[in-house]
Amino acid sequence: MNLGAVLRRERRKRNLTLKVVSEKAGISQGFLSQIENDVSSPSVDTLVNVCAAIGVEAGHIIKQAEKQERLVAIRKSDWADVDFPPSGFVTRRFFAPENRRVIDSSVLIIQPGGSIPARKDLRNGQEALCLLEGSVELTHGDDIVVLHAGDAVHFWSVPARQKITNTSDSVAVVFWVGTL
């Protein structure tokens, strides 16, 4: 079940920020961002508190999320007007962890100067990046690859020494795919 996208959509419909909703719900801004990006799943109590902070019924959110299990589209409009948490990046996952079997994929939105480390607990994984907007540096072990809009790269993961950094003055948008 993909609750995050539904919660984010409902929050944005009401012009509420991550900060406002997280404070009202009694959770950190980072945790709310993880929930919205389907990186973490909230407990029932937390879901109810977040829904109350947004002003929507939890049952409505669950019903909407059930409709999104087989097909998820991320629109270009989702790249704009991003509420960046302190980490400096936002991940828009296509499917929640329980719906991924072989590959993981997402759109990464990185603020200028922001950096995304490699996925944790990864062994012998392969990844592919395609830069949609901006420019980034991929640090891959001892190598650094500079990518500009339209560039793509495919590689074996080096989790201990790998990251994607936005070195430009504008937001960078990266389509990312990796094996599980």
JOFENTA-V419130 format. One record per residue. N is the residue number from 1. RES is the residue in one small letter. OMEGA is omega in whole degrees, -180 to 180 (999 if undefined). D_LAST is the distance of its C-alpha to the last C-alpha in Angstrom with 2 decimals. Layout:
BEGIN
n: {N | N}
res: {RES | RES}
omega: {OMEGA | OMEGA}
d_last: {D_LAST | D_LAST}
END
This chain:
BEGIN
n: {1 | 2 | 3 | 4 | 5 | 6 | 7 | 8 | 9 | 10 | 11 | 12 | 13 | 14 | 15 | 16 | 17 | 18 | 19 | 20 | 21 | 22 | 23 | 24 | 25 | 26 | 27 | 28 | 29 | 30 | 31 | 32 | 33 | 34 | 35 | 36 | 37 | 38 | 39 | 40 | 41 | 42 | 43 | 44 | 45 | 46 | 47 | 48 | 49 | 50 | 51 | 52 | 53 | 54 | 55 | 56 | 57 | 58 | 59 | 60 | 61 | 62 | 63 | 64 | 65 | 66 | 67 | 68 | 69 | 70 | 71 | 72 | 73 | 74 | 75 | 76 | 77 | 78 | 79 | 80 | 81 | 82 | 83 | 84 | 85 | 86 | 87 | 88 | 89 | 90 | 91 | 92 | 93 | 94 | 95 | 96 | 97 | 98 | 99 | 100 | 101 | 102 | 103 | 104 | 105 | 106 | 107 | 108 | 109 | 110 | 111 | 112 | 113 | 114 | 115 | 116 | 117 | 118 | 119 | 120 | 121 | 122 | 123 | 124 | 125 | 126 | 127 | 128 | 129 | 130 | 131 | 132 | 133 | 134 | 135 | 136 | 137 | 138 | 139 | 140 | 141 | 142 | 143 | 144 | 145 | 146 | 147 | 148 | 149 | 150 | 151 | 152 | 153 | 154 | 155 | 156 | 157 | 158 | 159 | 160 | 161 | 162 | 163 | 164 | 165 | 166 | 167 | 168 | 169 | 170 | 171 | 172 | 173 | 174 | 175 | 176 | 177 | 178 | 179 | 180}
res: {m | n | l | g | a | v | l | r | r | e | r | r | k | r | n | l | t | l | k | v | v | s | e | k | a | g | i | s | q | g | f | l | s | q | i | e | n | d | v | s | s | p | s | v | d | t | l | v | n | v | c | a | a | i | g | v | e | a | g | h | i | i | k | q | a | e | k | q | e | r | l | v | a | i | r | k | s | d | w | a | d | v | d | f | p | p | s | g | f | v | t | r | r | f | f | a | p | e | n | r | r | v | i | d | s | s | v | l | i | i | q | p | g | g | s | i | p | a | r | k | d | l | r | n | g | q | e | a | l | c | l | l | e | g | s | v | e | l | t | h | g | d | d | i | v | v | l | h | a | g | d | a | v | h | f | w | s | v | p | a | r | q | k | i | t | n | t | s | d | s | v | a | v | v | f | w | v | g | t | l}
omega: {-175 | -178 | -171 | -178 | 180 | 178 | 180 | 180 | -180 | 178 | -178 | 177 | -178 | 180 | 178 | 178 | 174 | -177 | -178 | -178 | -179 | 179 | 180 | -177 | 180 | 178 | 180 | 177 | 179 | 180 | 177 | 177 | 178 | 178 | -178 | 180 | 178 | 173 | 178 | 177 | -179 | 170 | 179 | 180 | 180 | 178 | 179 | 180 | 179 | 179 | 178 | 180 | 179 | -178 | -180 | 178 | 179 | 179 | 178 | 180 | -179 | 179 | 179 | -179 | 180 | -180 | -172 | -172 | -174 | -177 | 179 | 177 | 173 | -177 | 179 | 179 | 177 | -180 | -177 | 174 | -179 | 173 | -178 | 172 | -179 | -179 | 179 | 178 | 176 | 178 | 176 | -179 | 177 | -180 | 176 | -177 | -178 | 180 | 179 | -179 | -173 | -180 | 173 | 180 | 179 | 169 | -180 | 179 | -171 | 178 | 179 | -179 | -180 | -177 | 179 | 177 | 176 | 176 | 179 | 176 | -178 | 178 | 177 | 179 | 174 | -179 | 174 | 177 | 169 | -178 | -178 | 179 | 175 | 176 | -179 | 170 | 172 | 172 | -176 | -174 | 179 | -177 | 173 | 179 | 177 | -179 | 177 | -178 | -179 | 178 | 177 | 179 | 177 | -173 | 170 | -176 | 173 | -170 | -176 | -175 | -178 | 175 | 175 | -177 | 175 | -178 | -178 | 179 | 180 | 180 | 176 | 179 | -175 | 170 | -174 | 175 | 178 | 177 | 179 | 999}
d_last: {18.82 | 18.57 | 21.46 | 20.77 | 21.80 | 24.83 | 25.91 | 25.67 | 27.67 | 30.28 | 30.60 | 31.15 | 33.61 | 35.69 | 35.40 | 34.07 | 32.19 | 29.29 | 31.91 | 34.42 | 32.13 | 30.47 | 33.99 | 35.33 | 32.44 | 32.75 | 29.23 | 28.07 | 27.39 | 24.00 | 23.02 | 24.31 | 22.28 | 19.07 | 20.29 | 21.12 | 17.74 | 16.01 | 14.49 | 16.92 | 18.80 | 22.56 | 24.84 | 27.45 | 30.07 | 28.09 | 27.34 | 31.07 | 32.07 | 29.92 | 31.29 | 34.79 | 34.38 | 33.41 | 36.13 | 34.26 | 33.99 | 30.76 | 31.36 | 31.45 | 28.08 | 26.52 | 28.24 | 27.06 | 23.41 | 23.63 | 24.56 | 21.38 | 18.75 | 18.53 | 19.30 | 18.87 | 20.76 | 20.94 | 24.46 | 25.85 | 28.10 | 25.14 | 24.96 | 28.55 | 30.10 | 27.07 | 27.82 | 26.25 | 25.64 | 26.71 | 23.33 | 24.38 | 21.39 | 20.13 | 16.74 | 17.16 | 14.05 | 14.38 | 13.08 | 13.20 | 10.46 | 12.15 | 12.02 | 8.35 | 7.22 | 5.45 | 5.39 | 6.56 | 10.08 | 13.21 | 16.65 | 17.47 | 21.18 | 22.57 | 26.20 | 28.39 | 27.78 | 24.51 | 21.49 | 17.77 | 16.16 | 12.74 | 9.95 | 10.90 | 9.75 | 7.50 | 8.49 | 9.04 | 6.53 | 8.41 | 9.66 | 12.69 | 15.32 | 18.45 | 21.18 | 23.05 | 25.69 | 27.05 | 26.08 | 23.62 | 23.10 | 19.82 | 20.34 | 18.36 | 19.90 | 23.56 | 23.17 | 23.67 | 23.13 | 25.10 | 23.93 | 26.29 | 26.06 | 25.01 | 23.35 | 19.85 | 17.84 | 14.94 | 13.92 | 12.08 | 11.06 | 13.91 | 13.02 | 16.59 | 18.33 | 16.57 | 17.55 | 18.70 | 22.34 | 24.69 | 27.88 | 29.88 | 32.33 | 30.54 | 27.30 | 24.40 | 21.96 | 18.71 | 16.40 | 12.87 | 9.82 | 6.54 | 3.77 | 0.00}
END
